[in-house]
Amino acid sequence: MTDTTKPKRYRMVSKYYKEVYGEKVYKLPVALPLTCPNRDGVAGVGGCTFCGEIGAGYENRPAWMTVDMQLEENIAHIGPKYKAKKFIPYYQNFSNTYLPLHDFQSYIEAGCIDSAVGIAIATRPDCIADEYLDVLQDIKERYKKDIYIELGLQTVNYHTLKKINRGHDLAQFIDAVLRIKRYGFNITTHMIINLPWDTMEDTIEGSKILSSLGVDQVKLHALYIVKNTLMAKWYEEGQFTLISAEEYAERAVQFVRHLHPDIVLQRLVGRAPEDNTLFTNWSMGWWRVQDLIDNRLDELDAYQGDLCDYLNGKSVRKFIE
């Protein structure tokens, strides 16, 4: 089991929340009745090859419930369990800006409850437009809530982006980040660092690109093979193999070491229900994978950002140092 008392060699989100809000803050998952543009034909069909019919929200309440109902139930569960008083409603499932502007505004305003310190919105790079950011700016000013936008990227390898049917390219991700930064909103990027077509070099380059763009937070996780997906079909047919847990830990370590030290890490490994997957975290508890990463960092005496030496004109440093 992961030692939660041991100091981390990277900047974790729990510490960040305490620094910003003075106490622990918990996310409250919210599901909306929507989809993604790479499912309905606008950017593609079938969705991401790894994504199941319910999307990413395994712990969400049903999307037919109102936002108020979902938040009320989640607070009733999370509040007493963790003695939590501050929350961030997290619009998690599918692409939460893929809505008519008026509907988008109404759904986000519904999450601006008194105990919410911010609003988190998961979406795709090709679903970021200034008009939606204007709505969020207005909500931020009127309701005094911080805005967190979470962008699924998964990989910086544009060949892999096509292979997994993301329906957007790296340029669209860069455009989305630059637009969001003009509004000053907090940006999180989701990355899968063991996609079968990616290498260690892709992992390191991903860390460098996110650092260069100045994203605020990162979520890493290992690929889940969800049942009844195209990825599951490829997996069962033996069209690819997955790296070992030890190699995943090596990639995570290199990602962390090349990541700018100011960037917050929300997680280094994720969780998914095993009964809905063919492969999840090498059939071991997520904390065991976390331990592999932490132990490897200890062995190397390595820290977040200790290899982040590539920014601000590395080659001309000899003339100015």
C-alpha positions in Angstrom: 0.0 0.0 0.0 1.2 3.5 -0.9 2.7 5.4 2.1 0.6 8.5 2.3 2.8 10.1 4.9 6.0 9.9 2.9 6.9 13.2 1.1 6.3 13.0 -2.6 9.0 13.8 -5.2 6.4 15.6 -7.3 3.7 18.2 -6.9 0.4 16.6 -6.1 -3.1 18.1 -6.4 -4.0 17.5 -2.8 -1.3 19.8 -1.7 -2.2 22.3 -4.3 -5.8 22.5 -3.1 -4.7 23.0 0.4 -2.4 25.9 -0.7 -5.2 27.5 -2.7 -8.3 26.8 -0.6 -6.8 26.2 2.9 -8.3 22.7 3.2 -9.1 19.5 1.4 -11.3 19.8 -1.7 -13.2 17.0 -3.3 -14.4 16.6 -6.8 -18.1 15.8 -7.4 -18.7 13.9 -10.7 -21.5 15.2 -12.9 -22.8 13.5 -16.0 -24.7 15.4 -18.7 -26.9 13.9 -21.5 -24.4 14.6 -24.3 -21.9 12.9 -26.6 -18.7 13.6 -28.6 -18.1 14.9 -32.1 -16.1 11.8 -33.0 -19.2 9.7 -32.2 -21.9 11.6 -34.0 -20.1 12.1 -37.3 -19.0 15.7 -36.9 -15.3 14.7 -36.4 -15.7 11.0 -36.8 -17.8 8.0 -35.9 -17.4 5.3 -33.3 -15.6 7.4 -30.7 -12.1 6.8 -29.4 -11.2 3.2 -29.9 -10.6 2.7 -26.1 -13.8 4.5 -24.9 -16.8 2.5 -23.9 -20.5 3.4 -24.3 -20.6 5.2 -21.0 -17.5 7.3 -21.7 -15.1 7.9 -18.8 -17.5 8.4 -15.9 -17.5 5.0 -14.2 -18.5 6.6 -10.8 -21.0 9.1 -12.2 -24.7 9.3 -11.4 -27.1 8.7 -14.3 -27.1 11.5 -16.9 -30.9 11.7 -16.7 -30.6 13.1 -13.2 -30.5 16.9 -12.9 -27.2 18.5 -11.9 -28.7 19.5 -8.6 -29.8 15.9 -7.8 -26.4 14.5 -8.7 -24.5 17.0 -6.6 -26.9 16.5 -3.6 -26.4 12.7 -3.7 -22.6 13.0 -4.1 -22.2 15.5 -1.3 -24.3 13.3 1.0 -21.9 10.4 0.3 -18.6 12.2 0.1 -19.2 14.9 2.7 -19.6 12.8 5.8 -17.1 10.1 4.6 -14.2 12.6 4.2 -15.5 15.4 6.4 -15.4 17.6 3.3 -16.8 21.1 3.2 -15.5 22.4 -0.1 -16.1 20.8 -3.5 -15.5 21.1 -7.3 -18.4 19.9 -9.4 -16.6 17.9 -12.2 -18.5 17.7 -15.5 -16.7 14.5 -16.5 -18.4 12.3 -19.1 -17.8 12.7 -22.9 -17.2 16.3 -24.2 -18.9 18.8 -21.9 -18.6 21.8 -24.1 -20.2 20.0 -27.0 -23.6 21.6 -26.4 -25.6 24.6 -27.6 -24.3 27.7 -25.8 -27.5 28.3 -23.8 -27.6 24.7 -22.6 -23.9 24.8 -21.7 -24.4 27.9 -19.7 -27.4 26.5 -17.8 -25.7 23.3 -16.9 -22.6 25.0 -15.6 -24.6 27.6 -13.6 -26.4 24.7 -12.0 -23.1 23.6 -10.5 -22.3 26.9 -8.9 -23.5 25.8 -5.5 -22.4 27.6 -2.3 -19.9 24.9 -1.3 -18.2 24.8 -4.7 -14.9 26.6 -4.9 -14.6 25.9 -8.6 -16.1 24.2 -11.6 -14.1 21.5 -13.6 -15.2 20.8 -17.2 -13.8 17.8 -19.2 -13.8 18.2 -22.9 -11.8 17.9 -26.2 -9.5 20.3 -27.9 -11.8 20.7 -30.9 -14.6 21.6 -28.6 -13.0 24.8 -27.3 -14.2 28.1 -28.8 -14.0 31.7 -27.6 -17.8 31.9 -27.3 -17.8 29.1 -24.7 -14.8 30.6 -22.9 -16.8 33.9 -22.8 -19.6 32.1 -21.0 -17.2 30.6 -18.5 -15.6 34.0 -17.9 -19.0 35.5 -17.2 -19.9 32.6 -14.8 -16.5 33.0 -13.0 -17.1 36.7 -12.4 -20.8 36.4 -11.4 -20.5 33.3 -9.2 -16.9 33.8 -8.0 -15.9 30.2 -8.9 -12.5 29.1 -10.3 -12.7 27.5 -13.7 -10.8 24.3 -14.4 -10.8 22.9 -18.0 -9.6 19.4 -18.6 -8.5 18.5 -22.1 -8.2 14.9 -23.3 -5.1 14.6 -25.4 -3.7 11.2 -24.5 -0.6 11.4 -26.8 1.4 13.9 -28.8 2.1 11.3 -31.5 -0.2 12.4 -34.3 0.0 8.9 -35.9 -1.4 7.4 -32.7 -4.1 10.1 -32.5 -5.4 8.9 -35.8 -5.0 5.2 -34.8 -7.2 5.7 -31.7 -9.7 7.8 -33.6 -9.4 10.9 -31.5 -10.9 13.0 -34.3 -8.5 15.9 -33.6 -4.8 16.6 -34.1 -2.0 18.1 -32.0 -2.4 21.5 -33.6 -6.0 21.7 -32.3 -4.8 20.9 -28.8 -2.2 23.6 -29.0 -4.9 26.1 -30.2 -7.2 25.1 -27.4 -4.5 25.6 -24.7 -3.5 29.0 -26.1 -7.1 30.2 -26.2 -7.8 29.0 -22.7 -4.7 30.6 -21.3 -5.8 34.0 -22.7 -8.7 33.7 -20.2 -6.5 32.7 -17.3 -8.4 29.4 -16.6 -6.7 26.4 -15.1 -5.8 23.8 -17.7 -5.5 20.0 -17.0 -4.3 17.6 -19.7 -5.1 13.9 -19.7 -2.4 11.6 -21.0 -2.2 7.8 -21.6 1.5 6.9 -21.5 1.3 3.2 -22.5 -0.6 3.4 -25.8 0.7 0.4 -27.9 2.0 2.6 -30.7 3.9 5.0 -28.5 7.5 4.8 -27.2 9.4 6.3 -24.3 10.4 9.1 -26.7 6.7 10.0 -27.2 6.2 10.0 -23.4 9.1 12.4 -22.9 8.1 14.6 -25.8 4.6 14.8 -24.3 6.0 16.0 -21.0 8.1 18.6 -22.8 5.2 19.9 -24.9 2.9 20.3 -21.9 5.7 22.1 -20.0 6.4 24.4 -23.0 2.7 25.3 -23.3 2.5 26.0 -19.6 -0.5 23.8 -18.7 -1.4 23.8 -15.1 -2.1 20.2 -14.2 -1.7 16.7 -15.7 -3.5 13.4 -15.3 -1.6 10.3 -16.3 -3.1 6.8 -16.5 -2.5 3.5 -18.1 -4.6 2.2 -21.0 -7.7 0.3 -20.0 -9.0 -2.3 -22.4 -12.8 -1.7 -22.0 -15.1 -4.6 -23.1 -17.0 -4.2 -26.4 -14.7 -1.5 -27.8 -12.6 -1.6 -31.0 -9.5 -1.6 -28.8 -10.8 -4.7 -27.1 -11.3 -6.4 -30.5 -7.7 -5.6 -31.4 -6.5 -6.8 -28.1 -8.3 -10.2 -28.3 -7.0 -10.6 -31.8 -3.5 -10.1 -30.7 -3.0 -7.0 -32.9 -0.8 -5.4 -30.2 0.8 -6.0 -26.9 1.0 -3.8 -23.8 4.2 -2.9 -21.9 4.8 -4.3 -18.4 3.9 -2.5 -15.2 7.6 -1.9 -14.6 8.0 -0.2 -18.0 4.9 1.9 -17.4 6.6 3.0 -14.1 9.8 3.9 -16.1 7.7 6.0 -18.5 5.9 7.7 -15.7 9.2 8.5 -14.0 10.7 10.0 -17.2 7.5 12.0 -17.7 7.7 13.4 -14.2 11.4 14.2 -14.5 10.9 16.2 -17.7 7.8 17.9 -16.4 8.1 21.6 -15.3 8.2 21.6 -11.5 5.3 24.1 -11.3 2.8 21.8 -13.0 0.4 19.9 -10.6 -0.1 16.2 -11.0 -3.6 15.0 -10.3 -2.6 11.4 -10.7 0.1 9.1 -12.1 -2.2 6.0 -12.5 -5.9 5.7 -12.7 -8.7 3.3 -11.8 -11.4 1.5 -13.7 -13.8 -1.3 -12.7 -12.3 -4.7 -13.6 -15.7 -6.2 -14.4 -16.0 -3.8 -17.4 -12.5 -4.3 -18.7 -10.3 -7.0 -20.3 -7.2 -5.3 -18.9 -6.8 -2.9 -16.0 -3.5 -2.0 -14.4 -1.9 -5.4 -14.9 -4.6 -6.9 -12.6 -3.0 -5.2 -9.6 -4.3 -2.5 -7.3 -3.6 1.0 -8.6 -1.6 1.7 -5.4 0.9 -1.0 -6.4 1.6 0.7 -9.7 1.9 3.9 -7.8 4.4 2.2 -5.5 6.5 1.1 -8.5 6.7 4.7 -9.7 7.5 6.1 -6.2 10.1 3.4 -5.5 11.8 4.0 -8.9 12.0 7.8 -8.2 13.6 7.0 -4.8 16.1 4.6 -6.4 17.2 7.3 -8.8 16.9 10.1 -6.2 14.9 11.9 -8.9 12.3 14.6 -8.7 9.7 16.3 -10.8 11.5 18.7 -13.2 15.1 17.6 -12.6 15.4 17.0 -16.3 13.4 20.1 -17.3 16.4 21.8 -18.8 15.2 22.4 -22.4 13.3 25.6 -22.1 14.4 29.2 -22.7 17.2 28.7 -25.3 19.2 25.8 -23.9 21.9 26.2 -26.6 22.7 29.8 -25.8 22.9 29.5 -22.1 26.7 29.3 -22.2 26.7 33.0 -23.3 24.5 34.3 -20.5 25.3 32.2 -17.5 
